[in-house]
C-alpha cells in the first residue's frame, strides 16, 4: 500500500469512528430534537472539514451546510420488524467488489408506507435501510437517488430492541449518500421496496437545494 493510500484509509477509519461517536451522542441525547441538532452540526462539520469528506474540493469553500428541515416528531417511528419475502440484490462498487444484500424484514410506517430492511451478507454484516420519497429529484426536494436512514456498518443507527424486535426509524435523520456530492462514489440506492409514494419533507434535502 502506498503512503497516499494508507493515509486515505486512515482518514476513512477516522470518518467512521466520528460517525459512530456522533450517533452514540444522538442516542444519548435527552430528546430526539436535541439529538437531531447534534447530528446536523456533526454532519455539517464532517462534510465541511474532514479529509474523507465526499464534498468535492472545488465545492468546499462555498459549502455552508446541508439544507435540513426543522425537526418534526411526527416523522419518528419505533416499529416492529415484520417478515418479508426472501430477496436480494448485488451492488458492484469500484473499491469493495460486488456487495450482496439480503432482504430480511420489512417495516410499516403508519401513514407513510413500508420499507424493506436489508442485511449485508459479507464480512461484518449490518443493516441497511435506504428511502426514496416523492420529493426525490424535484427542484428544492430530496436527492434523486434517495437517502439513507440506517447503515449500521458506517454507524448510522438510532437504536434497536432485539428482545422486542423493533427498530427506531426517524425520517428527520434521512441523509444524503456520498454520491450526492461526488458522482465518483458508488452508492447502493433505494430498491423498489424502499420507494415511498408520499413526500418526506424532513431530513437532509438535496445537496444543491
C-alpha positions as CSV (number, residue, x, y, z in Angstrom):
1,X,0.0,0.0,0.0
2,X,1.4,3.4,-0.9
3,X,1.7,6.2,1.7
4,X,-1.1,8.1,0.0
5,X,-3.4,5.0,0.0
6,X,-2.5,4.4,3.6
7,X,-3.4,7.9,4.6
8,X,-6.7,7.7,2.7
9,X,-7.5,4.5,4.5
10,X,-6.8,6.1,7.9
11,X,-8.9,9.1,7.0
12,X,-11.8,6.8,6.2
13,X,-11.3,4.9,9.5
14,X,-11.4,8.2,11.4
15,X,-14.5,9.4,9.5
16,X,-16.4,6.2,10.5
17,X,-15.1,6.5,14.1
18,X,-16.6,10.0,14.3
19,X,-19.9,8.9,12.7
20,X,-20.2,6.1,15.3
21,X,-19.5,8.6,18.1
22,X,-22.0,11.1,16.6
23,X,-24.8,8.6,16.6
24,X,-23.9,7.4,20.1
25,X,-24.3,11.0,21.3
26,X,-27.6,11.3,19.4
27,X,-29.0,8.1,21.1
28,X,-27.9,9.5,24.5
29,X,-29.5,12.9,23.9
30,X,-32.3,13.8,26.3
31,X,-34.8,14.1,23.5
32,X,-34.9,13.5,19.7
33,X,-34.9,17.1,18.8
34,X,-31.8,17.8,20.8
35,X,-30.2,14.7,19.2
36,X,-31.2,16.0,15.8
37,X,-29.5,19.3,16.4
38,X,-26.3,17.5,17.4
39,X,-26.5,15.3,14.4
40,X,-26.9,18.2,12.0
41,X,-24.0,20.1,13.4
42,X,-21.8,17.0,13.4
43,X,-22.7,16.1,9.8
44,X,-22.0,19.6,8.5
45,X,-18.7,19.7,10.3
46,X,-17.6,16.4,8.9
47,X,-18.7,17.3,5.4
48,X,-17.0,20.7,5.6
49,X,-13.7,19.9,7.2
50,X,-12.9,16.2,7.4
51,X,-10.2,14.9,4.9
52,X,-12.5,12.0,4.0
53,X,-15.4,14.3,3.0
54,X,-17.2,13.4,-0.2
55,X,-17.7,17.1,-0.9
56,X,-15.6,17.9,-4.0
57,X,-12.5,20.1,-3.4
58,X,-13.8,22.8,-5.7
59,X,-17.1,23.0,-3.7
60,X,-15.7,23.1,-0.1
61,X,-15.1,26.8,0.1
62,X,-18.7,27.6,-0.7
63,X,-20.1,24.7,1.4
64,X,-22.3,26.2,4.2
65,X,-24.0,23.0,5.3
66,X,-26.7,20.8,4.0
67,X,-30.3,22.1,3.9
68,X,-32.2,20.3,6.7
69,X,-35.9,20.8,7.6
70,X,-36.8,21.7,11.2
71,X,-37.3,18.7,13.4
72,X,-40.8,17.2,13.3
73,X,-41.5,14.4,15.9
74,X,-44.4,13.1,13.8
75,X,-41.8,11.5,11.4
76,X,-40.2,9.4,14.2
77,X,-41.2,5.8,14.5
78,X,-40.3,2.8,16.6
79,X,-41.6,-0.1,14.6
80,X,-41.6,-3.9,14.6
81,X,-39.5,-5.9,12.1
82,X,-42.0,-7.9,10.1
83,X,-41.5,-11.0,7.9
84,X,-40.7,-10.3,4.3
85,X,-40.5,-12.3,1.1
86,X,-36.9,-13.6,0.5
87,X,-35.0,-11.5,-1.9
88,X,-31.7,-9.8,-2.5
89,X,-29.6,-7.8,-4.8
90,X,-25.9,-7.3,-5.6
91,X,-24.2,-4.0,-5.9
92,X,-20.9,-3.5,-7.8
93,X,-18.6,-1.0,-6.2
94,X,-15.3,0.4,-7.5
95,X,-13.3,-0.5,-4.4
96,X,-15.1,-3.3,-2.5
97,X,-16.1,-5.5,-5.4
98,X,-19.6,-6.9,-5.5
99,X,-21.5,-6.3,-2.3
100,X,-24.5,-8.6,-1.7
101,X,-27.7,-7.6,0.2
102,X,-30.4,-9.9,1.6
103,X,-33.9,-8.7,2.4
104,X,-34.6,-9.9,6.0
105,X,-37.7,-7.9,7.1
106,X,-40.0,-5.0,6.3
107,X,-41.3,-2.2,8.4
108,X,-44.6,-0.4,8.3
109,X,-44.5,3.4,9.0
110,X,-48.1,4.5,9.8
111,X,-49.4,7.0,7.3
112,X,-46.1,6.8,5.3
113,X,-45.7,3.3,3.8
114,X,-43.5,0.3,4.1
115,X,-39.7,-0.1,3.7
116,X,-37.6,-3.2,3.1
117,X,-34.8,-3.9,5.6
118,X,-31.6,-5.2,4.1
119,X,-28.7,-7.1,5.6
120,X,-25.2,-7.0,4.1
121,X,-24.2,-10.7,3.8
122,X,-20.4,-10.1,3.5
123,X,-18.0,-9.9,6.4
124,X,-19.2,-7.7,9.2
125,X,-22.9,-7.9,8.3
126,X,-25.0,-4.9,9.1
127,X,-28.5,-3.4,8.5
128,X,-29.2,-1.1,5.6
129,X,-32.4,0.9,5.0
130,X,-32.5,3.5,2.2
131,X,-35.5,5.5,1.3
132,X,-36.6,7.4,-1.8
133,X,-39.7,9.6,-1.4
134,X,-41.9,11.6,-3.8
135,X,-39.7,14.7,-3.5
136,X,-36.7,12.9,-4.9
137,X,-35.2,14.6,-7.9
138,X,-37.6,17.6,-7.7
139,X,-36.2,21.2,-7.5
140,X,-35.6,22.0,-3.9
141,X,-36.5,18.4,-3.0
142,X,-34.5,15.4,-1.9
143,X,-31.6,13.7,-3.6
144,X,-32.8,11.9,-6.8
145,X,-31.2,8.6,-5.9
146,X,-32.8,8.6,-2.4
147,X,-31.4,8.9,1.1
148,X,-30.2,6.6,3.9
149,X,-31.9,6.0,7.2
150,X,-29.9,3.2,8.6
151,X,-26.4,1.9,7.7
152,X,-25.1,0.2,10.8
153,X,-21.7,-0.7,9.2
154,X,-21.0,3.0,8.9
155,X,-22.6,3.9,12.3
156,X,-25.9,5.3,11.2
157,X,-28.1,3.7,13.8
158,X,-30.7,5.3,16.0
159,X,-31.4,2.2,18.0
160,X,-32.9,-1.3,18.0
161,X,-34.5,-3.6,20.6
162,X,-33.6,-7.2,19.9
163,X,-35.9,-8.6,22.5
164,X,-38.9,-6.6,21.2
165,X,-37.8,-7.0,17.6
166,X,-38.2,-3.2,16.9
167,X,-36.1,-0.5,15.3
168,X,-36.1,3.3,15.5
169,X,-36.6,4.9,12.2
170,X,-36.6,8.7,12.3
171,X,-37.0,10.3,8.9
172,X,-35.7,13.6,10.3
173,X,-32.3,11.8,10.1
174,X,-32.6,10.8,6.4
175,X,-29.2,11.8,4.9
176,X,-27.7,12.1,1.5
177,X,-25.3,9.4,0.4
178,X,-21.8,10.3,-0.7
179,X,-22.6,10.1,-4.4
180,X,-24.9,13.2,-3.9
181,X,-21.7,15.2,-3.5
182,X,-19.3,13.3,-5.7
183,X,-20.5,11.2,-8.6
184,X,-17.3,9.2,-8.5
185,X,-18.7,7.4,-5.4
186,X,-20.6,4.2,-5.9
187,X,-23.7,4.2,-3.6
188,X,-26.3,1.4,-3.3
189,X,-29.6,3.3,-3.6
190,X,-33.2,2.6,-2.9
191,X,-34.7,-0.6,-4.2
192,X,-38.4,-0.8,-5.3
193,X,-39.4,-1.8,-1.8
194,X,-37.8,1.3,-0.4
195,X,-39.6,3.8,-2.5
196,X,-42.4,5.8,-0.9
197,X,-45.3,7.4,-2.7
198,X,-45.6,10.2,-0.2
199,X,-43.4,13.3,0.2
200,X,-41.0,13.2,3.1
201,X,-40.2,16.9,3.8
202,X,-37.8,16.3,6.7
203,X,-34.2,15.2,6.9
204,X,-31.5,16.4,4.5
205,X,-32.6,18.0,1.3
206,X,-30.8,17.7,-2.0
207,X,-27.2,18.9,-1.6
208,X,-27.9,21.5,-4.3
209,X,-31.2,22.7,-2.8
